[in-house]
Each structure stands twice: as structure tokens, then as C-alpha cells.
Amino acid sequence: MTCLDGTTIGAKLLLLDNGCTLGSLGDTTLDQAVCAAVLPDLAQGLSRTLSFALPHTTVRIFVEVHIPPATLIIVGASHMAMLLVQLARPIGFHTVVVDSRPRFATPERFPATDTLLVGIPSEIVKTLPLSSSTAVILVAHDYKYDLPILRHILSRPVGYIGVLGSRRRGEGLRQFLREDGVLDEALRRIRVPIGLDLGGRGAPEIALAILAEVVATRYGGSYLPLSQQRQDRI
């Protein structure tokens, strides 16, 4: 981030998605204000100019955001996973499919995925980089994998966490995690059932609804039709 105010031009502050910083804009209060304004929306990747009021002047800050490609990690090499990969690729997601079953996690079934990993899913996910631009979707329907994965990713700044299943299954997962000491604030990050209510019933329509929710969550969308948006928002 580079301050555009004439008195401090050239000052820079590096802000990482974990909140750590390097450098300064020359004023501790300004540094804190900029970080507070930018950090919640960092995953959106939006570079822009912001204004901040100081006691004797207004400072304009150019925020230049550099983020890795959005990553979609799908645990479970099911038919739904195949559809999600097909839809996610043209959107620009780097897709990772994880499964313990070599007969399902094959290049023939997933020709469009960027990374295909075979092994114990809970152990593999622990080796993957997770950030605010990462979405994790669990479609394996297996508690012995889902629970350790959820314990791990709930302690990381993952942008989207979804589990394919019913509300009843979701409550069961939350209760197991709650008994393990996971706080309700963290448990609320788990989306189950997943997807926006598009009214579709077929598997491709369900996959579309899931990806729509992932994208809306990433960019802070309102989940409303554009025809119902205020005119100054579109």
C-alpha cells in the first residue's frame, strides 16, 4: 500500500492476510485504520484508493492487492465433485480433488482438475495452503474424514467451508465438534446444506447453486437478484 498524500508520498505498508504487517505509512494510527479497513475484504482482490481523515489533513491511500488464484478444495471424488470441477475451472478457480479411493480419484474422471491427490483426506488437507481465497467443500459423506478436516480448517482463515448434506447431518457434525471444544462462533462458519436456493433439483443445478454461493461469499455478494439491488450498487 502506498500513501498518495503529498507529505508522505512513497511510504509503504505490507499487510498479509493473517494480519501481520511490514513497514509503515508514517503514522501508527493511520496504519491501524488502513489495516482495519482493508483486511476484511482482502480476499476479494480489489485494488482501490481510499481516503482517511487525520487531524490536519485527509490522506489518500492506494491499496494494491496481490492474492493467489482462488482455490477450490473438494474432498470426495464423487459425481458431484466432477461437476464442481467442470464449473469451477472457467470461473478461474484452481481446483484440488482429494480422496482415499484410487479407483474414483482418477485423471479419467477428473481431466479438468488442476491437482488430484490420493490418500487419507484429513492428512492431505493439513499439507495444503489455506487462505481467505480458499474454499473447502466436503462431499465424501464420511465422518471419519469430515470431522478431523473440519477441526483443522476451522482454525485457519478459509474463506468458505461447506458440507454436502442435510441440516440434520450438519447438526450432527456441529455437535461432535462442539463436544471437542470447538466454539459456536467457529461452527457457524460451516455451511450445510450448501448452495443458494436456485430452485434446481438435478445434480448439475445443485453444483451450480454451490458454486454460486462460493462466489457470492468470496466477493461479499448480497445473494439477491440484481433487479432487487439498489441502483447505486449496479
HELIX and SHEET records of a PDB file:
HELIX    1   1 THR A   28  VAL A   38  1                                  11    
HELIX    2   2 LEU A   39  GLN A   44  5                                   6    
HELIX    3   3 HIS A   79  ILE A   91  1                                  13    
HELIX    4   4 PRO A  121  THR A  127  1                                   7    
HELIX    5   5 TYR A  143  ILE A  153  1                                  11    
HELIX    6   6 ARG A  167  GLU A  179  1                                  13    
HELIX    7   7 ASP A  184  LEU A  187  1                                   4    
HELIX    8   8 ALA A  203  TYR A  219  1                                  17    
HELIX    9   9 LEU A  226  GLN A  228  5                                   3    
HELIX   10  10 GLN A  231  ARG A  233  5                                   3    
SHEET    1   A 3 THR A   2  CYS A   3  0                                        
SHEET    2   A 3 THR A  57  VAL A  63 -1                                        
SHEET    3   A 3 ARG A  48  LEU A  54 -1                                        
SHEET    1   B 2 LYS A  12  LEU A  15  0                                        
SHEET    2   B 2 THR A  21  SER A  24 -1                                        
SHEET    1   C 6 THR A 115  VAL A 118  0                                        
SHEET    2   C 6 HIS A  94  ASP A  99  1                                        
SHEET    3   C 6 THR A  71  VAL A  75  1                                        
SHEET    4   C 6 THR A 134  LEU A 138  1                                        
SHEET    5   C 6 TYR A 160  VAL A 163  1                                        
SHEET    6   C 6 ILE A 190  ARG A 191  1                                        
END                                                                             
